Amino acid sequence: MSTTRPRVTAGVGRPARLIVFGFGCAVLLGTVLLMLPIATENGTSPGVVTALFTATSAVCVTGMVVVDTATHWSTYGEVVILVLVQAGGLGIMTLASLLGLLVARRMGLRMQLTAQAETKTLGLGEVRGVVLRVIAISLVVEAVTAIALSARFAIGYDMPFGRAVYEGVFHGVSAFNNSGFALYATNMVPYATDPWIIVPIMIAIIIGGLGFPVLFEIGRRLRGKLRRWSLHARITLLTYAALTAFGIIALTAIEWSNPATLGPLGVPGKLLVGAFHGVNPRSAGFNSVDVAQMSPASLLVTDFLMFVGGGSASTAGGIKVTTFALLAFVIVAEIRGEPSVHVMGRRLSAEVQRQALTVALLGVGAVATSTFVLLLITDFPLDLVLFEATSAFGTVGMSTGIPASFPVGAQVVLVVLMFVGRLGPITLGAALALRERARRYELPEERPIVG
């Protein structure tokens, strides 16, 4: 026992470190590419911090910016951002696994473990099929969304065909990968009340935010090959739907009469914009009204939704809806005085409960610490700073616009927060840990007073 366990834990930790290394290399490469003079409209280098911030935001599928994407970056720069978004959404290690399949027609144990850690699969034998299905689902959803958007741009707005296709592809990829990058200075505000633009983006956001394990189950269910949903799929679908409905209702109601947001719109426009902003905090980051003009109550609701995020193994960030739901089940069981936690006919193991608690508390710590640091080095109020920190951690990218006015140190804080938020506190912690140690004995039990 003692001779085999350390080897197993080391094997599990190594892929996590490789994932961190892979994402770090992608950010570094993106930074170098965006620092080239050809990447900007005016033909001058944007500077290290601007390039680093944008590259991190793209690889971490965040969408937060310190310069206007539409006017600052050239077509070359926009294509670099798009490629980084695609790579980050699929996962650097998933792409590496696919490359290994195409070149060598086989995968070694280390490559399979790496892909397993990134895609959250369980069996090594499933990895090849999972990688191919991840690629297939991504490309199909992005293609359908791009076609719908391109057709609308060309027909409804008399946009030249080539430009319509380019913008359709860019926003289709951005939507599915929950990145929130847009080719307009005011994001999606020009199309706020156009359902032919807004609805396809919303659908792509939802599909990308559910997570590939859930999408696989939905596919098997539609083909009649699955009779019973897994506990993970049921928790994800129910919690995702409940939080999305809450966000839509809350934000629409709060902003209904706000003259700077929903107030001037008709009822259909208000409902569409409210739905769009209820969906985007899952991790997408698009906006169809000026976020800076929202009420503090709306910002707080959005903070909560961004912190929770989307489904596990999805393009979304946050602590994930399953983590939030599991903690809620633990609280309910504790209030009832039940000795174990039962969820939908299944019992939750103590390991799962500890993992959910760890992820949530590390997330709270990351947001709280970064907010405190940002308050020390900037002059902006708490509600705006908290919003930006939560958006960065949740890799949402929705912004009030203040990061562009942040000093370099504050922008670097957001870069670190986006990186940590994309990889997840548990993955990052495992990657940095030298090794795991098995406990060889237990100490006497004692119960301190709680509360």
C-alpha positions, 0 to 999 in steps of 0.5 A, spaced: 500 500 500 505 505 502 509 503 495 503 504 490 499 510 493 505 515 492 506 513 485 498 514 484 498 521 487 504 523 483 501 521 477 495 525 478 498 531 480 503 531 474 497 533 469 495 538 473 502 542 473 502 540 465 495 544 464 498 550 468 504 550 464 500 549 458 496 555 459 502 559 461 505 558 455 499 560 451 498 566 455 506 568 453 505 566 446 499 570 445 502 576 449 508 576 444 504 576 438 500 581 440 506 586 442 508 586 434 506 592 431 502 589 426 497 587 431 494 594 432 491 599 428 496 605 429 502 600 427 505 601 434 507 596 439 501 596 445 506 595 451 507 589 455 501 590 460 496 591 455 498 585 451 499 580 457 492 583 459 489 581 453 492 575 451 490 572 458 483 575 458 483 571 451 486 564 453 482 564 460 476 566 455 474 572 460 473 578 455 475 583 460 479 589 456 483 595 457 483 597 450 477 597 445 478 591 441 474 594 435 479 600 434 485 598 438 487 591 434 488 590 427 485 584 423 491 580 425 490 582 432 483 580 432 485 574 429 490 572 434 485 574 440 480 569 436 485 563 436 487 564 443 479 564 445 478 558 441 484 554 444 483 557 451 475 554 451 477 547 448 483 547 453 490 547 451 491 540 454 485 537 450 488 540 443 495 537 445 491 530 446 488 531 439 494 533 436 497 527 439 492 523 436 492 526 429 500 525 429 501 518 432 495 515 432 495 513 439 496 516 446 501 515 451 499 514 459 501 521 460 498 524 455 491 521 457 492 523 464 493 530 462 487 530 457 483 526 463 485 532 468 482 537 463 476 534 460 474 531 467 473 524 464 474 518 469 476 512 464 483 513 460 479 509 455 474 514 454 479 520 453 480 519 445 472 519 444 471 525 449 477 529 445 474 528 438 467 529 441 469 535 444 472 538 438 466 536 434 461 539 439 465 546 439 465 546 431 458 544 430 455 549 435 460 555 433 458 554 426 451 554 427 451 560 431 456 563 426 451 562 420 445 565 423 449 571 425 452 572 418 446 571 415 443 577 420 449 581 419 448 581 411 441 581 410 438 585 416 444 590 416 447 590 409 454 588 411 458 586 405 458 578 405 466 577 407 465 582 413 458 579 415 462 572 415 468 575 419 463 578 424 459 572 425 465 567 426 468 572 431 462 572 435 460 565 434 466 563 437 466 568 442 459 566 445 460 559 445 467 559 449 463 564 454 469 569 452 465 576 451 469 579 446 466 583 441 468 587 435 464 593 437 466 599 442 460 598 446 459 591 445 452 588 443 449 595 445 447 596 437 443 590 437 440 590 444 433 589 441 435 585 435 433 577 437 436 575 431 443 577 434 441 576 441 438 569 441 443 565 437 448 568 442 444 566 448 443 559 446 451 558 444 452 561 451 448 556 455 450 550 451 458 552 452 456 553 459 453 547 461 459 543 460 461 537 456 459 531 460 452 534 461 452 535 453 454 528 452 448 525 456 443 530 453 446 527 446 445 520 449 438 521 451 436 524 445 438 518 441 435 514 446 441 511 449 440 513 456 434 512 461 437 515 467 440 522 468 446 522 472 446 526 479 451 531 476 447 532 470 441 533 474 444 537 479 447 542 473 441 542 469 436 544 475 441 549 478 443 552 472 436 553 470 434 556 477 440 561 477 439 563 470 431 564 471 433 568 478 438 572 474 433 574 468 427 576 473 431 580 478 435 584 473 429 585 469 425 587 475 431 592 478 433 595 471 425 596 469 425 603 470 432 605 470 433 611 465 440 609 463 438 602 461 432 598 460 427 605 462 427 607 454 425 601 451 419 598 450 416 591 453 419 586 448 426 590 448 426 590 456 425 583 456 430 581 451 435 585 454 433 583 461 434 575 459 441 577 455 443 580 462 441 574 466 444 569 461 451 572 461 453 572 468 454 565 467 461 566 464 460 570 457 461 577 459 457 580 453 453 586 455 447 590 451 446 596 456 452 600 459 453 596 465 456 602 469 449 605 469 446 599 472 444 600 479 448 597 485 443 592 487 444 589 479 451 589 480 450 585 486 446 580 483 451 580 477 456 579 482 453 573 485 451 570 478 458 571 476 462 568 482 457 561 481 459 561 474 457 555 469 457 547 469 463 543 470 468 542 465 465 547 461 467 554 457 464 557 463 468 559 470 466 561 477 466 555 482 461 552 478 453 551 479 455 544 482 459 546 487 454 551 489 448 546 489 452 541 493 454 546 499 446 548 499 445 540 500 450 540 505 447 546 509 440 543 508 442 536 511 446 540 517 440 544 519 435 538 519 440 534 523 441 529 518 448 525 519 449 524 512 447 528 505 442 525 501 441 528 494 436 525 489 436 518 491 444 518 492 448 519 498 454 525 497 461 522 500 465 526 505 470 527 500 465 531 495 463 535 500 470 537 502 472 539 495 466 543 494 467 547 501 474 548 499 473 550 492 468 555 494 472 558 500 478 559 496 474 562 491 471 567 496 479 568 498 481 570 492 476 575 490 476 578 497 484 578 497 484 581 490 478 586 492 482 589 498 488 590 494 485 593 488 481 598 493 488 600 496 491 601 489 485 605 486 481 610 487 474 607 485 468 605 490 467 598 493 461 596 489 465 597 482 472 594 484 468 588 487 464 587 480 471 587 476 474 582 481 468 577 481 468 578 473 475 576 473 475 570 477 469 568 474 472 569 467 466 573 465 469 579 462 463 583 464 465 590 466 464 597 468 469 600 464 474 602 470 480 597 468 482 601 463 483 607 468 487 602 473 494 603 474 499 597 472 499 594 478 491 593 479 491 590 471 496 585 473 492 583 479 486 582 474 491 578 470 493 573 476 485 573 478 483 571 471 489 565 470 487 563 477 479 563 476 480 559 469 484 554 472 480 553 478 483 553 485 484 546 486 487 545 479 492 550 481 493 548 488 495 541 485 499 543 480 504 548 485 504 542 490 510 538 490 507 532 492 501 529 496 502 525 503 498 520 505 496 520 513 499 514 516 495 515 523 489 519 526 489 523 532 484 523 537 477 526 536 475 533 539 469 537 537 470 545 538 464 549 539 461 552 532 458 558 532 
